[in-house]
Amino acid sequence: MGFVYVSPIGNAGWSYQHELGRRQLVKELGAKVQTHAVDSVAEGADSERVMRDLAQRGCRLIFATSFGYLEPALRVAADFPQTVFEHAGGYKTAANLNTYNARFYEGRYLAGMLAGKASKSGVAGYVAGFPLPEVIQGINAFAIGMREVNPQAQVKVLWLNNWFDPAREREAALTLVNQGADVLTNHSASPAVPLVAEEKGVRLIAYTSDMAQYAPRAQLAAVTHHWGDYYSAVARRVLAGTWKPEPVWGGMHDGMVRLSALHPQLPKDWRRLVERRQHELVTGRRHPFQARLLDKDGQLRHPGGPMTDADIARMDWFVQGVSASLKS
């Protein structure tokens, strides 16, 4: 089996969470599997070369864990029909390529509620990689949660044009603090934003991993990713010969997304509010995108009721309260 990561594994972040999934798989399946992990693989031609090499080395299953690996993975999959490919995110499949993703926006909604409670300025700063639907979903859900607590709250977004660039992540975070944000969050891969939050004395909602090691005072909670159960299940299906390309979009109900590492000093009423909302999400009684929604220009985008997956998947607009452009 092969695992391809877009950034260094390190000890926190997007690739680290996928690496934890690989380690869980190895622990559960033992001698039945042999794994190869390659990190810091750029999207594009570099990823195609790495996946092709893994397939040539006899990997029967390859996990491609970044959005920009999809087209290269499709090309390699066409040349190696006996190898199964699982791609994180994306909208195309093949006979031997499946996509899987998580409803990160569920955790973002809860995180936004905490941000709304914690923010004194009513301004949150959001450092983000690219204006893709998955990222926009998270920004919108965060803003909805924040404005549920504070209807005047604002979410300011700065784009990186990269998933992993610690220097630019730090620069963007500092800029947002200078613009009045007293809560920071991010959709990027390094601990740079948590480090800025700790340094500047603002609050943090961490993303992908628990970042308390970098921001022990600043972190309120973390929206964390958990891939191990899914990776083990896929490997078992490949071993049993029952694997099929059936796209997966899991969420809090499946354990793929969690609001983790709540600060022990959070006020009890904040904790109870988040726990109640989380229970409602998991049981299907609440949906982050269920209210009547206007975009930031005042145009009606959603009349109310739980938004369909199709509409969420192609989200390319911002709700009221978001200060951002769709151009990165």
CORQUI-V832123 format. One record per residue. N is the residue number from 1. RES is the residue in one letter. OMEGA is omega in degrees with one decimal (none if undefined). NEAR is the number of other ideal C-beta (glycine too) atoms within 10 Angstrom. D_LAST is the distance of its C-alpha to the last C-alpha in Angstrom with 1 decimal. Layout:
n=N res=RES omega=OMEGA near=NEAR d_last=D_LAST
n=N res=RES omega=OMEGA near=NEAR d_last=D_LAST
//
This chain:
n=1 res=M omega=178.7 near=24 d_last=35.0
n=2 res=G omega=175.9 near=23 d_last=31.7
n=3 res=F omega=-177.4 near=25 d_last=28.6
n=4 res=V omega=-175.9 near=26 d_last=25.4
n=5 res=Y omega=-175.2 near=27 d_last=23.0
n=6 res=V omega=-177.1 near=25 d_last=19.5
n=7 res=S omega=174.8 near=24 d_last=20.2
n=8 res=P omega=-178.7 near=14 d_last=23.5
n=9 res=I omega=178.8 near=19 d_last=25.7
n=10 res=G omega=178.3 near=17 d_last=26.6
n=11 res=N omega=174.7 near=11 d_last=28.1
n=12 res=A omega=174.9 near=21 d_last=25.2
n=13 res=G omega=-174.4 near=25 d_last=21.8
n=14 res=W omega=-177.2 near=26 d_last=20.5
n=15 res=S omega=179.1 near=27 d_last=22.7
n=16 res=Y omega=179.6 near=20 d_last=25.6
n=17 res=Q omega=175.1 near=18 d_last=25.8
n=18 res=H omega=177.4 near=27 d_last=26.1
n=19 res=E omega=175.2 near=20 d_last=28.7
n=20 res=L omega=175.9 near=18 d_last=30.6
n=21 res=G omega=177.4 near=22 d_last=30.7
n=22 res=R omega=-178.4 near=24 d_last=32.2
n=23 res=R omega=177.1 near=14 d_last=34.7
n=24 res=Q omega=178.4 near=17 d_last=35.8
n=25 res=L omega=-179.2 near=26 d_last=36.3
n=26 res=V omega=-180.0 near=19 d_last=38.5
n=27 res=K omega=-176.3 near=10 d_last=40.5
n=28 res=E omega=-174.8 near=16 d_last=41.2
n=29 res=L omega=172.9 near=16 d_last=42.0
n=30 res=G omega=-173.5 near=8 d_last=43.6
n=31 res=A omega=179.7 near=6 d_last=45.4
n=32 res=K omega=-176.0 near=11 d_last=44.1
n=33 res=V omega=169.4 near=19 d_last=40.8
n=34 res=Q omega=-173.7 near=9 d_last=39.7
n=35 res=T omega=175.0 near=17 d_last=36.0
n=36 res=H omega=179.1 near=16 d_last=33.9
n=37 res=A omega=178.4 near=18 d_last=30.5
n=38 res=V omega=-178.1 near=15 d_last=28.1
n=39 res=D omega=178.9 near=18 d_last=25.3
n=40 res=S omega=-178.6 near=12 d_last=22.4
n=41 res=V omega=-178.7 near=22 d_last=22.0
n=42 res=A omega=175.0 near=15 d_last=18.8
n=43 res=E omega=-179.2 near=17 d_last=17.4
n=44 res=G omega=-173.0 near=12 d_last=18.9
n=45 res=A omega=-178.6 near=9 d_last=22.2
n=46 res=D omega=-179.3 near=16 d_last=23.0
n=47 res=S omega=177.3 near=23 d_last=22.9
n=48 res=E omega=179.2 near=18 d_last=25.1
n=49 res=R omega=-178.1 near=14 d_last=27.6
n=50 res=V omega=-180.0 near=23 d_last=27.9
n=51 res=M omega=178.3 near=26 d_last=28.4
n=52 res=R omega=178.4 near=16 d_last=30.8
n=53 res=D omega=178.8 near=14 d_last=32.7
n=54 res=L omega=178.6 near=23 d_last=33.0
n=55 res=A omega=179.4 near=19 d_last=34.3
n=56 res=Q omega=178.9 near=12 d_last=36.8
n=57 res=R omega=173.7 near=9 d_last=38.0
n=58 res=G omega=177.8 near=11 d_last=39.0
n=59 res=C omega=178.3 near=21 d_last=36.4
n=60 res=R omega=-177.6 near=16 d_last=37.1
n=61 res=L omega=-179.8 near=22 d_last=34.0
n=62 res=I omega=174.5 near=28 d_last=30.5
n=63 res=F omega=178.2 near=29 d_last=27.7
n=64 res=A omega=-161.8 near=32 d_last=24.2
n=65 res=T omega=175.6 near=27 d_last=22.0
n=66 res=S omega=-172.8 near=25 d_last=18.4
n=67 res=F omega=-175.7 near=19 d_last=16.3
n=68 res=G omega=176.9 near=18 d_last=15.9
n=69 res=Y omega=-168.6 near=30 d_last=19.7
n=70 res=L omega=-178.1 near=22 d_last=20.6
n=71 res=E omega=174.3 near=15 d_last=21.3
n=72 res=P omega=-179.8 near=23 d_last=23.1
n=73 res=A omega=178.2 near=26 d_last=25.0
n=74 res=L omega=179.0 near=19 d_last=26.2
n=75 res=R omega=179.9 near=12 d_last=27.5
n=76 res=V omega=179.4 near=26 d_last=29.4
n=77 res=A omega=179.4 near=24 d_last=30.7
n=78 res=A omega=-178.4 near=12 d_last=32.2
n=79 res=D omega=-179.1 near=10 d_last=34.1
n=80 res=F omega=-174.0 near=18 d_last=35.3
n=81 res=P omega=180.0 near=10 d_last=36.4
n=82 res=Q omega=178.6 near=8 d_last=38.4
n=83 res=T omega=177.5 near=22 d_last=35.4
n=84 res=V omega=177.8 near=24 d_last=33.5
n=85 res=F omega=174.0 near=26 d_last=29.7
n=86 res=E omega=-174.9 near=24 d_last=27.8
n=87 res=H omega=-179.9 near=28 d_last=24.0
n=88 res=A omega=-178.6 near=22 d_last=21.8
n=89 res=G omega=178.6 near=19 d_last=19.8
n=90 res=G omega=-170.4 near=22 d_last=19.3
n=91 res=Y omega=178.3 near=11 d_last=21.3
n=92 res=K omega=174.7 near=12 d_last=23.8
n=93 res=T omega=175.3 near=17 d_last=27.1
n=94 res=A omega=-177.7 near=14 d_last=30.2
n=95 res=A omega=-179.2 near=11 d_last=33.8
n=96 res=N omega=177.6 near=19 d_last=33.1
n=97 res=L omega=179.7 near=22 d_last=29.4
n=98 res=N omega=173.7 near=20 d_last=28.3
n=99 res=T omega=176.5 near=21 d_last=25.2
n=100 res=Y omega=-179.1 near=21 d_last=25.1
n=101 res=N omega=179.3 near=19 d_last=22.8
n=102 res=A omega=179.5 near=23 d_last=23.3
n=103 res=R omega=-178.8 near=24 d_last=22.7
n=104 res=F omega=-177.3 near=24 d_last=20.7
n=105 res=Y omega=177.8 near=27 d_last=20.2
n=106 res=E omega=177.1 near=28 d_last=23.9
n=107 res=G omega=179.4 near=31 d_last=23.8
n=108 res=R omega=178.8 near=30 d_last=20.8
n=109 res=Y omega=178.3 near=31 d_last=22.9
n=110 res=L omega=179.1 near=27 d_last=25.7
n=111 res=A omega=178.5 near=28 d_last=23.6
n=112 res=G omega=177.8 near=33 d_last=22.4
n=113 res=M omega=177.1 near=24 d_last=26.1
n=114 res=L omega=178.3 near=27 d_last=26.9
n=115 res=A omega=179.2 near=33 d_last=24.2
n=116 res=G omega=177.3 near=23 d_last=25.7
n=117 res=K omega=-172.2 near=20 d_last=29.1
n=118 res=A omega=-171.8 near=22 d_last=28.2
n=119 res=S omega=174.6 near=21 d_last=26.1
n=120 res=K omega=-179.7 near=9 d_last=28.3
n=121 res=S omega=-175.1 near=13 d_last=25.6
n=122 res=G omega=-178.7 near=20 d_last=24.1
n=123 res=V omega=173.9 near=21 d_last=20.6
n=124 res=A omega=177.2 near=32 d_last=18.7
n=125 res=G omega=-173.3 near=29 d_last=15.7
n=126 res=Y omega=177.9 near=32 d_last=13.3
n=127 res=V omega=-171.1 near=27 d_last=11.4
n=128 res=A omega=-176.5 near=25 d_last=9.3
n=129 res=G omega=-176.2 near=22 d_last=8.4
n=130 res=F omega=179.3 near=17 d_last=6.3
n=131 res=P omega=176.5 near=18 d_last=6.4
n=132 res=L omega=-179.2 near=16 d_last=9.9
n=133 res=P omega=-179.2 near=14 d_last=13.0
n=134 res=E omega=-179.9 near=21 d_last=14.5
n=135 res=V omega=-179.9 near=22 d_last=11.9
n=136 res=I omega=176.7 near=25 d_last=11.9
n=137 res=Q omega=-178.1 near=22 d_last=15.7
n=138 res=G omega=179.0 near=28 d_last=16.0
n=139 res=I omega=-179.0 near=25 d_last=14.2
n=140 res=N omega=-179.7 near=30 d_last=16.4
n=141 res=A omega=177.7 near=26 d_last=19.5
n=142 res=F omega=-179.8 near=35 d_last=19.1
n=143 res=A omega=178.9 near=29 d_last=19.0
n=144 res=I omega=178.5 near=24 d_last=21.9
n=145 res=G omega=-178.7 near=25 d_last=23.9
n=146 res=M omega=-177.6 near=32 d_last=23.4
n=147 res=R omega=172.0 near=22 d_last=24.4
n=148 res=E omega=179.1 near=17 d_last=27.3
n=149 res=V omega=179.9 near=18 d_last=28.7
n=150 res=N omega=-174.5 near=17 d_last=27.5
n=151 res=P omega=-179.9 near=11 d_last=26.7
n=152 res=Q omega=-175.3 near=10 d_last=25.2
n=153 res=A omega=178.6 near=22 d_last=22.7
n=154 res=Q omega=175.6 near=21 d_last=19.1
n=155 res=V omega=179.1 near=27 d_last=16.1
n=156 res=K omega=-173.7 near=17 d_last=13.5
n=157 res=V omega=170.4 near=24 d_last=10.1
n=158 res=L omega=-177.9 near=21 d_last=8.1
n=159 res=W omega=-179.1 near=20 d_last=5.3
n=160 res=L omega=-169.2 near=20 d_last=7.1
n=161 res=N omega=179.6 near=11 d_last=6.2
n=162 res=N omega=174.2 near=15 d_last=9.8
n=163 res=W omega=-174.9 near=22 d_last=12.3
n=164 res=F omega=177.3 near=23 d_last=14.9
n=165 res=D omega=-173.0 near=18 d_last=14.7
n=166 res=P omega=-178.2 near=15 d_last=17.2
n=167 res=A omega=-179.7 near=9 d_last=17.0
n=168 res=R omega=176.2 near=18 d_last=13.3
n=169 res=E omega=178.7 near=27 d_last=13.8
n=170 res=R omega=-179.8 near=18 d_last=16.8
n=171 res=E omega=-180.0 near=16 d_last=15.4
n=172 res=A omega=-179.8 near=25 d_last=12.7
n=173 res=A omega=178.5 near=29 d_last=15.7
n=174 res=L omega=178.6 near=17 d_last=18.0
n=175 res=T omega=-178.8 near=15 d_last=15.8
n=176 res=L omega=176.2 near=28 d_last=15.8
n=177 res=V omega=178.5 near=20 d_last=19.5
n=178 res=N omega=178.1 near=10 d_last=20.1
n=179 res=Q omega=173.9 near=14 d_last=18.5
n=180 res=G omega=-179.9 near=14 d_last=21.2
n=181 res=A omega=174.3 near=28 d_last=19.9
n=182 res=D omega=168.4 near=20 d_last=23.0
n=183 res=V omega=178.9 near=32 d_last=21.7
n=184 res=L omega=168.0 near=27 d_last=18.8
n=185 res=T omega=-174.1 near=33 d_last=17.4
n=186 res=N omega=167.6 near=30 d_last=14.8
n=187 res=H omega=-178.8 near=27 d_last=13.4
n=188 res=S omega=-162.5 near=28 d_last=13.8
n=189 res=A omega=-176.9 near=28 d_last=17.0
n=190 res=S omega=176.4 near=23 d_last=18.8
n=191 res=P omega=-174.3 near=24 d_last=21.1
n=192 res=A omega=-178.9 near=23 d_last=19.4
n=193 res=V omega=174.7 near=31 d_last=18.4
n=194 res=P omega=179.9 near=30 d_last=21.9
n=195 res=L omega=177.7 near=19 d_last=23.4
n=196 res=V omega=179.3 near=27 d_last=21.8
n=197 res=A omega=179.8 near=30 d_last=23.0
n=198 res=E omega=-178.3 near=19 d_last=26.4
n=199 res=E omega=-173.4 near=14 d_last=26.5
n=200 res=K omega=177.0 near=16 d_last=25.6
n=201 res=G omega=174.0 near=10 d_last=27.7
n=202 res=V omega=-177.5 near=23 d_last=25.1
n=203 res=R omega=-174.8 near=24 d_last=25.1
n=204 res=L omega=161.7 near=29 d_last=23.0
n=205 res=I omega=-176.7 near=31 d_last=22.3
n=206 res=A omega=-178.8 near=29 d_last=21.9
n=207 res=Y omega=-177.2 near=27 d_last=20.1
n=208 res=T omega=-176.9 near=22 d_last=21.5
n=209 res=S omega=167.3 near=26 d_last=24.6
n=210 res=D omega=-177.2 near=18 d_last=27.0
n=211 res=M omega=-177.6 near=26 d_last=25.8
n=212 res=A omega=178.5 near=20 d_last=29.1
n=213 res=Q omega=179.0 near=12 d_last=30.1
n=214 res=Y omega=-175.4 near=22 d_last=27.3
n=215 res=A omega=-174.2 near=24 d_last=27.4
n=216 res=P omega=178.7 near=11 d_last=30.9
n=217 res=R omega=-172.4 near=12 d_last=31.1
n=218 res=A omega=-169.8 near=25 d_last=27.6
n=219 res=Q omega=173.7 near=22 d_last=27.0
n=220 res=L omega=-178.2 near=25 d_last=27.9
n=221 res=A omega=179.4 near=27 d_last=27.3
n=222 res=A omega=171.5 near=27 d_last=25.1
n=223 res=V omega=-170.8 near=27 d_last=23.5
n=224 res=T omega=-177.2 near=21 d_last=24.9
n=225 res=H omega=-175.6 near=23 d_last=24.9
n=226 res=H omega=-171.9 near=18 d_last=28.2
n=227 res=W omega=-170.5 near=24 d_last=28.7
n=228 res=G omega=-178.9 near=20 d_last=32.3
n=229 res=D omega=-179.2 near=16 d_last=34.2
n=230 res=Y omega=-178.6 near=21 d_last=32.1
n=231 res=Y omega=178.7 near=27 d_last=32.3
n=232 res=S omega=-179.8 near=19 d_last=36.1
n=233 res=A omega=178.9 near=14 d_last=36.6
n=234 res=V omega=-179.4 near=21 d_last=34.8
n=235 res=A omega=179.1 near=24 d_last=36.9
n=236 res=R omega=179.3 near=16 d_last=40.0
n=237 res=R omega=178.0 near=15 d_last=39.4
n=238 res=V omega=178.8 near=17 d_last=38.9
n=239 res=L omega=-177.6 near=14 d_last=42.1
n=240 res=A omega=-178.0 near=8 d_last=43.9
n=241 res=G omega=-177.7 near=6 d_last=42.8
n=242 res=T omega=-177.4 near=8 d_last=41.4
n=243 res=W omega=173.9 near=19 d_last=37.7
n=244 res=K omega=177.6 near=8 d_last=36.0
n=245 res=P omega=-179.6 near=15 d_last=32.4
n=246 res=E omega=-175.6 near=10 d_last=31.8
n=247 res=P omega=-176.3 near=13 d_last=28.2
n=248 res=V omega=173.9 near=15 d_last=28.0
n=249 res=W omega=-177.0 near=15 d_last=25.8
n=250 res=G omega=-179.1 near=18 d_last=27.5
n=251 res=G omega=-178.6 near=17 d_last=27.1
n=252 res=M omega=179.3 near=20 d_last=29.1
n=253 res=H omega=-178.2 near=13 d_last=32.2
n=254 res=D omega=-179.1 near=15 d_last=32.0
n=255 res=G omega=179.8 near=15 d_last=31.3
n=256 res=M omega=-179.7 near=25 d_last=28.0
n=257 res=V omega=177.8 near=23 d_last=26.2
n=258 res=R omega=166.0 near=18 d_last=28.0
n=259 res=L omega=-169.0 near=25 d_last=27.7
n=260 res=S omega=168.7 near=16 d_last=29.5
n=261 res=A omega=175.8 near=17 d_last=30.9
n=262 res=L omega=-176.5 near=17 d_last=31.5
n=263 res=H omega=-176.1 near=19 d_last=32.7
n=264 res=P omega=-179.0 near=6 d_last=36.5
n=265 res=Q omega=175.0 near=7 d_last=36.7
n=266 res=L omega=175.6 near=16 d_last=34.6
n=267 res=P omega=-175.5 near=10 d_last=36.8
n=268 res=K omega=-178.0 near=7 d_last=38.8
n=269 res=D omega=174.7 near=9 d_last=37.6
n=270 res=W omega=-177.8 near=19 d_last=33.9
n=271 res=R omega=-179.7 near=15 d_last=34.8
n=272 res=R omega=179.1 near=11 d_last=37.0
n=273 res=L omega=-178.5 near=17 d_last=34.3
n=274 res=V omega=179.8 near=22 d_last=31.7
n=275 res=E omega=178.4 near=13 d_last=34.5
n=276 res=R omega=179.2 near=11 d_last=35.6
n=277 res=R omega=179.4 near=20 d_last=32.2
n=278 res=Q omega=177.9 near=19 d_last=31.7
n=279 res=H omega=179.5 near=12 d_last=35.1
n=280 res=E omega=177.1 near=12 d_last=34.2
n=281 res=L omega=-175.8 near=22 d_last=31.1
n=282 res=V omega=-177.7 near=15 d_last=33.1
n=283 res=T omega=177.7 near=9 d_last=36.0
n=284 res=G omega=-179.6 near=9 d_last=33.9
n=285 res=R omega=179.6 near=10 d_last=35.1
n=286 res=R omega=178.0 near=16 d_last=31.6
n=287 res=H omega=-179.4 near=17 d_last=28.2
n=288 res=P omega=-178.8 near=26 d_last=24.9
n=289 res=F omega=-178.7 near=22 d_last=24.1
n=290 res=Q omega=-179.5 near=14 d_last=27.7
n=291 res=A omega=170.6 near=16 d_last=27.7
n=292 res=R omega=-171.7 near=10 d_last=27.3
n=293 res=L omega=171.1 near=18 d_last=23.6
n=294 res=L omega=175.2 near=15 d_last=22.2
n=295 res=D omega=-173.7 near=15 d_last=18.5
n=296 res=K omega=175.8 near=16 d_last=17.2
n=297 res=D omega=177.5 near=9 d_last=18.7
n=298 res=G omega=-179.6 near=7 d_last=22.0
n=299 res=Q omega=177.8 near=10 d_last=22.2
n=300 res=L omega=-179.5 near=10 d_last=24.1
n=301 res=R omega=-178.7 near=19 d_last=22.1
n=302 res=H omega=-173.9 near=20 d_last=24.7
n=303 res=P omega=-178.1 near=9 d_last=28.4
n=304 res=G omega=-173.4 near=11 d_last=29.2
n=305 res=G omega=-179.1 near=11 d_last=30.6
n=306 res=P omega=180.0 near=13 d_last=28.9
n=307 res=M omega=-179.6 near=19 d_last=25.9
n=308 res=T omega=177.0 near=10 d_last=26.4
n=309 res=D omega=-179.1 near=10 d_last=24.7
n=310 res=A omega=179.8 near=7 d_last=23.7
n=311 res=D omega=177.7 near=11 d_last=21.9
n=312 res=I omega=-175.4 near=22 d_last=20.2
n=313 res=A omega=-179.5 near=13 d_last=19.2
n=314 res=R omega=-176.9 near=11 d_last=17.3
n=315 res=M omega=-178.9 near=23 d_last=15.8
n=316 res=D omega=-178.8 near=9 d_last=12.8
n=317 res=W omega=-178.0 near=17 d_last=13.6
n=318 res=F omega=177.5 near=22 d_last=14.0
n=319 res=V omega=176.1 near=23 d_last=17.5
n=320 res=Q omega=-178.4 near=18 d_last=19.1
n=321 res=G omega=178.6 near=23 d_last=18.5
n=322 res=V omega=175.2 near=23 d_last=14.7
n=323 res=S omega=-175.8 near=15 d_last=12.9
n=324 res=A omega=173.1 near=20 d_last=9.3
n=325 res=S omega=176.0 near=9 d_last=7.2
n=326 res=L omega=176.8 near=10 d_last=6.4
n=327 res=K omega=-179.1 near=6 d_last=3.8
n=328 res=S omega=none near=16 d_last=0.0
//
